[in-house]
Amino acid sequence: MHKMITILGPTASGKTPVAARLAAEIGGEVISADSRQVYRRMDIGTGKDLADYTVSQRDGSLVIPYHLIDIREPGTKYNLFEYQQDFFDVYQQIRSRGAVPILCGGTGLYIEAVLKGYHLSPVPQNQPLRDSLEGKSLEELTQMLTDLKTRTGSNMHNTTDVDSCQRAIRAIEIETYNLEHPTPRRELPPVDSLIIGIDIDRELRREKITRRLKARLEEGMVEEVQALLDEGIPAEDLIYYGLEYKFVTEYLKGQTSYDEMFTRIEIAIHQFAKRQMTWFRGMERRGFKINWIDATLPMEDKINRIIELWQ
């Protein structure tokens, strides 16, 4: 039996309700894999839909524990390195409680990083070093990297990191940094997970995206962004978060009309969903087995299918 279940899919595929219902059935807790839901007070625009974590059952309702949502202040920049550390801490806590970790989200990079267990050091660029390595052949660079690894005792990178000069140079940069600044580093092991993909037809996805966008605007998404600006978060920080935050901020700054804002958000989310699917297809090519389940199936059928695969 796998140690974790991962539920991924593009935006508007209905992942969260599936994850919450599954958690209720098997005694699980949900770990979010969403790079924007980590921010507090950014609720509507990131689609937190926290009500999804309350699952109604015959004998009342059950609130499913969720993690890595609302853990950072808006205006800060959260990165993959932090996510990996945060994920691993939470993952171990859930396992120690005897519950099943259910990773759920649409940020493919985050999902792939924690499943693979590769470790990213927050290593700055070293321009003089890069300049000195310019023009060396891949063989020479690989040899240098091998020597460095022997000295740092690192097996951090696998062979894919030397499939091009550019990547070999980055790997050398990391190893050199580690040699000069020995940091207590945790090697994050790969996580054995059953991976479920929620498969939603393109047309249905487009329709749901539009419907959801209208609902979010009615729920007060523009007011949410205004409140963030009012508390002093710079407009450029909100624009950095992209999608809804970018276009609503531009609208509030008087740079676009309401209708133009709506159309631009809609187009951006469609493109985003397409990029998510491209990432998931890439994961399959990179050796991840994703078990796709039709989004239109009744909830009970989806859950039964997942449990069947899990056991």
RAMO-V443034 format. One record per residue. RES is the residue in one small letter. SS is DSSP state (~ for helix, > for strand, _ for the rest). PSI is psi as a letter, one per 40 degrees, with the letter a starting at -180 (999 if undefined). D_FIRST is the distance of its C-alpha to the first C-alpha in Angstrom with 1 decimal. Layout:
((RES	SS	PSI	D_FIRST) (RES	SS	PSI	D_FIRST))
//
This chain:
((m	_	h	0.0) (h	_	i	3.8) (k	_	d	6.5) (m	>	i	8.8) (i	>	h	10.1) (t	>	h	13.4) (i	>	h	16.2) (l	>	i	19.2) (g	_	i	22.4) (p	_	i	26.1) (t	_	i	28.3) (a	_	e	29.1) (s	_	e	26.0) (g	_	f	24.9) (k	~	d	21.7) (t	~	d	22.3) (p	~	d	22.9) (v	~	d	19.6) (a	~	d	17.7) (a	~	d	19.7) (r	~	d	19.3) (l	~	d	15.5) (a	~	d	15.7) (a	~	d	18.1) (e	~	d	15.9) (i	~	e	12.7) (g	_	f	14.6) (g	>	i	14.2) (e	>	i	16.8) (v	>	h	18.0) (i	>	h	18.9) (s	>	h	21.6) (a	>	g	22.0) (d	_	h	25.6) (s	_	e	28.4) (r	_	e	31.0) (q	_	e	29.4) (v	_	e	29.6) (y	>	h	33.3) (r	_	i	35.0) (r	_	e	37.5) (m	_	g	36.3) (d	_	d	34.6) (i	_	d	36.0) (g	_	d	36.3) (t	_	e	32.7) (g	_	f	31.5) (k	_	d	29.7) (d	_	f	30.0) (l	~	d	29.0) (a	~	d	29.7) (d	~	d	26.5) (y	~	e	24.6) (t	>	h	26.5) (v	>	h	24.8) (s	>	h	27.1) (q	>	i	25.9) (r	_	d	28.0) (d	_	f	28.8) (g	>	a	29.7) (s	>	i	27.9) (l	>	h	25.0) (v	>	h	25.1) (i	_	h	21.8) (p	_	h	22.0) (y	>	i	22.2) (h	>	i	22.7) (l	_	f	24.8) (i	_	h	27.2) (d	_	f	30.9) (i	_	e	30.6) (r	>	i	33.6) (e	_	i	37.2) (p	_	i	38.5) (g	_	e	40.6) (t	_	i	38.3) (k	_	h	36.3) (y	_	h	32.6) (n	_	i	31.0) (l	~	d	27.8) (f	~	d	28.3) (e	~	d	28.5) (y	~	d	25.5) (q	~	d	23.3) (q	~	d	24.5) (d	~	d	24.2) (f	~	d	20.7) (f	~	d	19.6) (d	~	d	21.5) (v	~	d	20.0) (y	~	d	16.4) (q	~	d	17.0) (q	~	d	18.9) (i	~	d	16.3) (r	~	d	13.6) (s	~	d	16.5) (r	_	e	17.2) (g	_	e	13.8) (a	_	i	13.5) (v	>	h	11.0) (p	>	h	12.7) (i	>	h	13.6) (l	>	h	15.8) (c	>	h	18.5) (g	>	a	21.7) (g	_	e	23.9) (t	_	g	25.0) (g	~	d	23.5) (l	~	d	24.8) (y	~	d	23.0) (i	~	d	19.6) (e	~	d	20.0) (a	~	d	21.4) (v	~	d	18.6) (l	~	d	15.8) (k	~	d	18.1) (g	_	e	19.1) (y	_	i	22.7) (h	_	h	25.3) (l	_	h	28.4) (s	_	h	31.4) (p	_	g	33.9) (v	_	h	36.5) (p	_	i	39.8) (q	_	i	41.7) (n	_	g	44.2) (q	~	d	47.0) (p	~	d	49.3) (l	~	d	46.5) (r	~	d	45.6) (d	~	d	49.3) (s	~	d	49.6) (l	~	e	46.7) (e	_	h	48.1) (g	_	e	49.1) (k	_	i	47.2) (s	_	i	45.4) (l	~	d	41.7) (e	~	d	42.2) (e	~	d	44.2) (l	~	d	41.7) (t	~	d	38.7) (q	~	d	40.8) (m	~	d	41.6) (l	~	d	37.9) (t	~	d	37.0) (d	~	d	39.9) (l	~	d	38.8) (k	~	d	35.3) (t	~	d	36.7) (r	~	d	38.7) (t	~	e	36.0) (g	_	f	33.4) (s	_	i	31.1) (n	_	f	28.3) (m	_	d	27.6) (h	_	i	28.2) (n	_	a	26.9) (t	~	d	29.4) (t	~	e	29.2) (d	~	e	31.3) (v	~	f	34.3) (d	_	e	34.4) (s	_	i	37.5) (c	~	d	40.3) (q	~	d	39.5) (r	~	d	35.9) (a	~	d	37.2) (i	~	d	39.8) (r	~	d	37.3) (a	~	d	35.2) (i	~	d	38.4) (e	~	d	39.3) (i	~	d	36.1) (e	~	d	36.5) (t	~	d	40.2) (y	~	d	39.4) (n	~	d	36.9) (l	~	d	39.6) (e	~	d	42.2) (h	_	g	40.0) (p	_	h	37.4) (t	_	i	34.9) (p	_	h	32.2) (r	_	h	29.3) (r	_	h	25.7) (e	_	h	23.6) (l	_	h	20.7) (p	_	i	17.6) (p	_	i	15.5) (v	_	h	12.5) (d	_	h	9.3) (s	>	i	9.0) (l	>	h	8.8) (i	>	h	12.5) (i	>	h	14.6) (g	>	h	18.3) (i	>	h	20.8) (d	>	h	23.5) (i	_	h	27.0) (d	_	i	30.1) (r	~	d	32.6) (e	~	d	35.4) (l	~	d	33.4) (r	~	d	32.0) (r	~	d	35.6) (e	~	d	36.8) (k	~	d	34.2) (i	~	d	35.0) (t	~	d	38.6) (r	~	d	38.1) (r	~	d	36.0) (l	~	d	38.5) (k	~	d	41.3) (a	~	d	39.4) (r	~	d	38.7) (l	~	d	42.4) (e	~	d	43.4) (e	~	e	41.1) (g	_	f	43.1) (m	~	d	41.5) (v	~	d	44.9) (e	~	d	45.8) (e	~	d	42.5) (v	~	d	43.6) (q	~	d	47.1) (a	~	d	46.0) (l	~	d	44.2) (l	~	d	47.4) (d	~	d	49.4) (e	_	e	47.6) (g	_	e	48.6) (i	_	h	45.7) (p	_	i	47.4) (a	~	d	47.2) (e	~	d	46.1) (d	~	d	43.0) (l	~	d	42.0) (i	~	d	42.8) (y	~	d	40.5) (y	_	e	37.5) (g	_	a	38.4) (l	~	b	38.0) (e	~	d	39.2) (y	~	d	40.5) (k	~	d	42.5) (f	~	d	44.3) (v	~	d	44.9) (t	~	d	46.4) (e	~	d	48.6) (y	~	d	49.7) (l	~	d	50.5) (k	_	e	52.4) (g	_	e	54.6) (q	_	e	53.5) (t	_	i	52.3) (s	_	i	53.0) (y	~	d	50.5) (d	~	d	50.1) (e	~	d	49.7) (m	~	d	47.0) (f	~	d	45.1) (t	~	d	45.4) (r	~	d	44.4) (i	~	d	41.2) (e	~	d	40.3) (i	~	d	40.8) (a	~	d	38.9) (i	~	d	35.8) (h	~	d	35.8) (q	~	d	36.1) (f	~	d	33.3) (a	~	d	30.9) (k	~	d	31.9) (r	~	d	31.2) (q	~	d	27.7) (m	~	d	27.0) (t	~	d	28.6) (w	~	d	26.2) (f	~	d	23.1) (r	~	d	24.6) (g	~	d	25.3) (m	~	d	21.7) (e	~	d	20.9) (r	~	d	23.8) (r	_	e	22.4) (g	_	e	19.3) (f	_	h	16.8) (k	_	h	15.2) (i	>	h	16.1) (n	>	h	15.4) (w	>	h	18.7) (i	>	h	19.4) (d	>	h	23.0) (a	_	d	24.3) (t	_	e	26.8) (l	_	i	24.5) (p	_	i	24.8) (m	~	d	22.4) (e	~	d	21.0) (d	~	d	20.3) (k	~	d	18.5) (i	~	d	16.2) (n	~	d	15.6) (r	~	d	14.8) (i	~	d	12.3) (i	~	d	10.5) (e	~	d	10.8) (l	~	d	9.3) (w	~	d	6.3) (q	_	999	5.8))
//
